[in-house]
Amino acid sequence: MTATEPTAEARPRGTRLPRRARRNQLLGAAQAVFVAQGYHAAAMDDIADRAGVSKPVLYQHFPGKLDLYLALLDQHCESLLAAVRAALASTTDNKLRVGATMDAYFAYVEDEGGAFRLVFESDLTNEPAVRERVDRVSLDCAKAVSEVISEDTKLPDEQAMLLAVGLCGMAQITARYWLGAGQRIPRDAAARLIASLSWRGIAEFPLQ
């Protein structure tokens, strides 16, 4: 169980927790509410009830709904970037790297907490602070991939970045489609299929 998974239902209202544990509990409750209802429909009352705390306790940790949403968004953007970096670092075999990176996106959207919806399907993208975070994580993931492409192929940075944006975009969109279509293909097989498509393209660029 991760720190952001909802656990409040089993915890009686009024139980005292260390500050970090309480914050994680509130984030877990907020994630469940935001994923289920979207930002605009969610209310702080709903989140407090889900966490089993009073609204004053919730406001002690997060001054407002947007602050709570941004804290969650920061957490899950960092998780995605960490997963992509870990995939790239998992091997020096570039074919396997492509597969690991594609699987990182599929695993991210498959997570039962639905955190990817806050990043890729937010109903608050007109809010500058949200838009900036979503754009930044997409760019940071692409930069991580582009560094590997640039190092191995010696392509100019601009070309490497364009290829990386294409690869990451393919991974994100196909993973979300796969989930929305009911996961009729097992995750490993789906990720391998998209990795195969990606590798057929990127492998055309010779190593230097």
HULIN-V545045 format. One record per pair of residues at least 12 apart in sequence whose C-alpha atoms are under 10 Angstrom apart, sorted by the first residue. I is the first residue (numbers start at 0). J is the second residue. D is the distance in whole Angstrom. If there is no record, write none. Layout:
I|J|D / I|J|D
//
This chain:
1|23|9 / 1|27|9 / 1|112|9 / 2|20|8 / 2|22|9 / 2|23|6 / 2|24|7 / 2|25|10 / 2|26|8 / 2|27|7 / 3|22|9 / 3|23|6 / 3|24|7 / 3|25|8 / 3|26|6 / 3|27|4 / 3|28|8 / 3|29|9 / 3|30|7 / 3|31|9 / 3|71|9 / 3|74|9 / 3|75|10 / 3|112|8 / 3|114|9 / 4|23|9 / 4|24|8 / 4|25|10 / 4|26|8 / 4|27|5 / 4|28|7 / 4|29|10 / 4|30|8 / 4|31|8 / 4|111|9 / 4|112|7 / 4|114|10 / 5|23|9 / 5|24|7 / 5|25|8 / 5|26|8 / 5|27|4 / 5|28|5 / 5|29|8 / 5|30|8 / 5|31|7 / 5|32|10 / 5|49|8 / 5|50|8 / 5|112|9 / 6|23|10 / 6|24|7 / 6|25|9 / 6|27|7 / 6|28|7 / 6|49|9 / 6|50|8 / 6|51|10 / 7|21|10 / 7|24|7 / 7|25|8 / 7|27|8 / 7|28|7 / 7|47|10 / 7|48|9 / 7|49|6 / 7|50|5 / 7|51|6 / 7|52|9 / 8|28|9 / 8|48|9 / 8|49|7 / 8|50|7 / 8|51|7 / 9|50|9 / 9|51|9 / 10|24|10 / 10|50|8 / 10|51|7 / 10|52|10 / 11|50|9 / 11|51|7 / 11|52|9 / 12|47|10 / 12|48|9 / 12|50|8 / 12|51|5 / 12|52|5 / 12|53|8 / 13|51|7 / 13|52|6 / 13|53|8 / 13|56|10 / 14|51|9 / 14|52|9 / 15|52|10 / 18|60|9 / 19|60|10 / 21|50|9 / 21|52|10 / 21|56|9 / 21|57|9 / 21|60|9 / 22|57|9 / 22|59|10 / 22|60|7 / 22|61|9 / 22|67|10 / 23|71|10 / 24|49|10 / 24|50|7 / 24|51|10 / 24|52|10 / 25|46|8 / 25|47|8 / 25|49|9 / 25|50|6 / 25|51|9 / 25|52|9 / 25|56|10 / 25|57|7 / 25|60|9 / 25|61|9 / 25|67|9 / 26|46|9 / 26|50|9 / 26|57|10 / 26|60|10 / 26|61|10 / 26|67|7 / 26|68|9 / 26|70|8 / 26|71|7 / 26|74|10 / 27|46|9 / 27|49|9 / 27|50|8 / 27|71|9 / 27|112|9 / 28|45|9 / 28|46|6 / 28|47|8 / 28|48|9 / 28|49|6 / 28|50|5 / 28|51|9 / 29|41|9 / 29|42|10 / 29|43|9 / 29|45|8 / 29|46|5 / 29|47|8 / 29|49|8 / 29|50|8 / 29|64|9 / 29|67|7 / 29|68|8 / 29|71|8 / 30|46|9 / 30|67|9 / 30|68|8 / 30|71|7 / 30|72|10 / 30|112|8 / 30|113|8 / 30|114|7 / 30|116|10 / 30|117|8 / 31|46|8 / 31|49|8 / 31|112|7 / 31|113|8 / 31|114|9 / 32|45|7 / 32|46|6 / 32|49|8 / 33|45|10 / 33|46|9 / 33|68|8 / 33|71|10 / 33|113|10 / 33|114|9 / 33|116|9 / 33|117|8 / 33|121|9 / 33|122|10 / 34|112|8 / 34|113|6 / 34|114|7 / 34|115|9 / 34|116|7 / 34|117|7 / 34|120|10 / 34|121|9 / 35|113|9 / 35|116|10 / 36|122|10 / 37|116|9 / 37|117|8 / 37|120|9 / 37|121|7 / 37|122|6 / 37|123|9 / 38|64|8 / 38|65|9 / 38|68|8 / 38|117|9 / 38|121|8 / 38|122|6 / 38|123|7 / 39|64|10 / 39|122|7 / 39|123|8 / 40|122|10 / 41|64|9 / 42|64|8 / 43|57|8 / 43|58|9 / 43|63|8 / 43|64|7 / 43|67|9 / 44|57|9 / 46|64|9 / 65|123|10 / 65|126|10 / 65|128|9 / 65|129|9 / 68|117|9 / 68|123|10 / 68|129|9 / 69|117|10 / 69|128|8 / 69|129|7 / 69|132|9 / 71|114|9 / 71|117|8 / 71|118|9 / 72|114|8 / 72|115|9 / 72|116|10 / 72|117|6 / 72|118|7 / 72|121|10 / 72|129|8 / 72|132|8 / 72|133|8 / 73|118|9 / 73|129|9 / 73|132|7 / 73|133|9 / 73|136|9 / 74|114|10 / 75|107|9 / 75|114|7 / 75|115|7 / 75|117|8 / 75|118|7 / 75|136|10 / 76|114|9 / 76|115|9 / 76|117|9 / 76|118|7 / 76|119|10 / 76|132|8 / 76|133|7 / 76|135|9 / 76|136|6 / 76|137|9 / 76|139|10 / 76|140|10 / 77|136|8 / 77|139|10 / 78|107|9 / 78|114|10 / 78|136|10 / 79|103|8 / 79|104|8 / 79|106|10 / 79|107|7 / 79|108|10 / 79|114|10 / 79|115|9 / 79|118|9 / 79|136|8 / 79|137|9 / 79|139|10 / 79|140|8 / 80|103|10 / 80|104|10 / 80|136|7 / 80|137|8 / 80|138|10 / 80|139|7 / 80|140|6 / 80|141|9 / 80|143|9 / 81|103|10 / 81|140|9 / 82|99|9 / 82|100|8 / 82|102|10 / 82|103|6 / 82|104|8 / 82|106|9 / 82|107|8 / 82|140|9 / 83|96|10 / 83|99|8 / 83|100|6 / 83|101|9 / 83|102|9 / 83|103|6 / 83|104|8 / 83|107|10 / 83|139|10 / 83|140|7 / 83|141|9 / 83|143|8 / 83|144|8 / 83|167|10 / 84|100|8 / 84|103|9 / 84|139|10 / 84|140|8 / 84|143|7 / 84|144|8 / 85|99|9 / 85|100|8 / 85|103|9 / 86|98|9 / 86|99|5 / 86|100|5 / 86|101|9 / 86|102|8 / 86|103|7 / 86|104|10 / 86|144|10 / 87|99|7 / 87|100|6 / 87|103|10 / 87|143|8 / 87|144|7 / 87|147|8 / 88|100|10 / 88|147|10 / 91|147|10 / 93|147|9 / 93|148|9 / 93|151|9 / 93|198|9 / 93|201|10 / 93|202|9 / 94|194|8 / 94|195|9 / 94|197|9 / 94|198|6 / 94|199|9 / 94|201|9 / 94|202|8 / 95|191|10 / 95|194|9 / 95|198|9 / 96|144|10 / 96|147|10 / 96|194|9 / 96|198|10 / 97|144|9 / 97|166|9 / 97|190|10 / 97|191|9 / 97|193|9 / 97|194|6 / 97|195|8 / 97|196|10 / 97|197|7 / 97|198|7 / 97|201|9 / 98|187|10 / 98|190|7 / 98|191|6 / 98|192|9 / 98|193|8 / 98|194|5 / 98|195|8 / 98|197|9 / 98|198|8 / 99|190|8 / 99|191|9 / 99|194|8 / 100|140|10 / 100|144|9 / 100|166|9 / 100|167|8 / 100|170|8 / 100|190|9 / 100|194|8 / 101|166|9 / 101|167|8 / 101|169|9 / 101|170|5 / 101|171|8 / 101|173|9 / 101|174|8 / 101|187|10 / 101|189|9 / 101|190|6 / 101|191|8 / 101|192|9 / 101|193|7 / 101|194|6 / 101|195|10 / 101|197|9 / 102|170|8 / 102|174|9 / 102|186|8 / 102|187|7 / 102|188|10 / 102|189|9 / 102|190|5 / 102|191|8 / 102|193|9 / 102|194|8 / 103|170|9 / 103|171|10 / 103|174|10 / 103|190|9 / 104|167|8 / 104|168|10 / 104|169|10 / 104|170|6 / 104|171|6 / 104|172|9 / 104|173|9 / 104|174|6 / 104|175|9 / 104|190|9 / 105|170|8 / 105|171|8 / 105|172|10 / 105|173|8 / 105|174|5 / 105|175|8 / 105|177|8 / 105|178|8 / 105|186|7 / 105|187|9 / 105|189|8 / 105|190|7 / 106|174|8 / 106|186|8 / 106|187|9 / 106|190|9 / 107|171|9 / 107|174|9 / 107|175|10 / 108|171|8 / 108|174|7 / 108|175|6 / 108|176|10 / 108|177|9 / 108|178|7 / 108|179|10 / 109|174|8 / 109|175|9 / 109|177|9 / 109|178|7 / 109|182|9 / 109|186|8 / 115|171|10 / 115|175|9 / 116|175|9 / 117|129|9 / 117|133|9 / 118|130|9 / 118|132|8 / 118|133|6 / 118|134|9 / 118|136|9 / 118|137|10 / 119|133|7 / 119|134|10 / 119|137|10 / 119|171|9 / 119|172|9 / 119|175|9 / 120|133|10 / 120|175|10 / 121|133|9 / 137|164|8 / 137|167|8 / 137|168|8 / 137|171|10 / 138|160|9 / 138|163|9 / 138|164|8 / 138|167|9 / 139|164|10 / 140|163|8 / 140|164|8 / 140|167|7 / 141|159|9 / 141|160|7 / 141|161|8 / 141|162|9 / 141|163|5 / 141|164|5 / 141|165|8 / 141|166|8 / 141|167|6 / 141|168|9 / 142|156|10 / 142|159|9 / 142|160|6 / 142|161|10 / 142|163|7 / 142|164|8 / 142|167|10 / 143|160|9 / 143|163|8 / 144|159|8 / 144|160|8 / 144|162|9 / 144|163|6 / 144|164|8 / 144|166|8 / 144|167|8 / 145|157|9 / 145|158|9 / 145|159|5 / 145|160|5 / 145|161|8 / 145|162|7 / 145|163|5 / 145|164|8 / 145|166|10 / 146|159|8 / 146|160|8 / 146|163|9 / 147|159|9 / 147|163|9 / 148|160|8 / 148|162|8 / 148|163|8 / 148|201|9 / 148|204|9 / 148|206|9 / 149|162|10 / 149|163|10 / 149|206|10 / 149|207|10 / 150|206|9 / 150|207|8 / 151|204|9 / 151|205|8 / 151|206|5 / 151|207|6 / 152|201|10 / 152|202|10 / 152|204|7 / 152|205|6 / 152|206|5 / 152|207|5 / 153|204|10 / 153|205|9 / 153|206|8 / 153|207|6 / 154|204|9 / 154|205|10 / 154|206|10 / 154|207|9 / 162|200|10 / 162|201|8 / 163|201|10 / 165|197|9 / 166|193|10 / 166|194|9 / 166|197|7 / 166|198|10 / 166|200|10 / 166|201|9 / 167|197|10 / 169|193|8 / 169|194|10 / 169|196|10 / 169|197|8 / 170|190|8 / 170|193|7 / 170|194|8 / 170|197|9 / 173|189|9 / 173|190|9 / 173|193|8 / 174|186|9 / 174|189|8 / 174|190|8 / 174|193|9 / 177|189|8 / 177|190|10
//
